[in-house]
Amino acid sequence: MVIPLESPEFIQMLAYISDIFLQLNPELSTSIQSREIHIVKACEKLKSFKQKLPVWSRRIKAGIFTGFSVLEVAVKEFGCIFPRVQQEISTHLDMLQASFDGYFSTGELSVGDSG
């Protein structure tokens, strides 16, 4: 999707990108790279993040922007979310979930697995 830089749609997409990077970098990436974290905790954090993605996608489709504070401000500024932007965000969240499933398959850890 090509959107001119000065358009309200671009501003809303940029707001979403800002929000999703805040979720990915400081929230997820930094938390699983801590020296004090162990594999079980890292897997829990990844699993928890992956579970949020379909919830966020459903909320975006329903016009609920909880968890996306920058996007929420941009939507309020223009009085609505543009349908094309809403669809692109939802599609991106679905693709992000599929990517996480491929890259970070946490599976199930059980005590006593010899493995």
Buried (B, 14 or more C-beta within 10 A) or exposed (E): EEBEEEEBBBBBBBBBBBBBEBBEEEBBEEBBEEEEEEEEEBBBBBBEBBEBBEEBBEBBEEEEBEBBEBBBEBBEEEEEBBEEBBBBBBEBBBEBBEEBEEEBEBEEEEEEEEE
